[in-house]
């Protein structure tokens, strides 16, 4: 009973969440900081699926504020 356009949106969000779960986050400074490689294919796929900027997502996944 769900429209095909809504199904595709739901699938895109689920796929993005699954890619987010596969990101490799490297701890730095004894666990006080972290970083994500800009070449990580899962981050790239996540950003393209949701239409967000890769550099911004890379920054905000590693910063609390």
For each residue, the residues with C-beta under 8 A, 3 or more apart:
1:
2: 6 7 10
3: 6 7
4: 7 8
5: 8 9
6: 2 3 9 10
7: 2 3 4 10 11
8: 4 5 11 12
9: 5 6 12 13
10: 2 6 7 13 14
11: 7 8 14 15
12: 8 9 15 16 49 50
13: 9 10 16 17 49 50
14: 10 11 17 18
15: 11 12 18 19 45 49
16: 12 13 19 20 45 46 49 50
17: 13 14 20 21
18: 14 15 21 22
19: 15 16 22 23 42 43 45 46 49
20: 16 17 23 42 46
21: 17 18
22: 18 19 42
23: 19 20 36 40 42 43 46 61
24: 36 37 40 42
25: 34 35 36 61 62
26: 34 35 36 37
27: 30 31 33 34
28: 32 33 34 35
29: 32 33
30: 27
31: 27
32: 28 29
33: 27 28 29 62
34: 25 26 27 28 62
35: 25 26 28 62
36: 23 24 25 26 40 43 58 61 62
37: 24 26 40 43
38: 43 54 55 58
39:
40: 23 24 36 37 43 44
41: 44 45
42: 19 20 22 23 24 45 46
43: 19 23 36 37 38 40 46 47 54 57 58
44: 40 41 47 48 54
45: 15 16 19 41 42 48 49
46: 16 19 20 23 42 43 49 50 52 57
47: 43 44 50 51 52 53 54 57
48: 44 45 51
49: 12 13 15 16 19 45 46
50: 12 13 16 46 47
51: 47 48
52: 46 47 56 57
53: 47 56 57
54: 38 43 44 47 57 58
55: 38 58 59
56: 52 53 59 60
57: 43 46 47 52 53 54 60 61
58: 36 38 43 54 55 61 62
59: 55 56 62 63
60: 56 57 63
61: 23 25 36 57 58
62: 25 33 34 35 36 58 59
63: 59 60
64:
65:
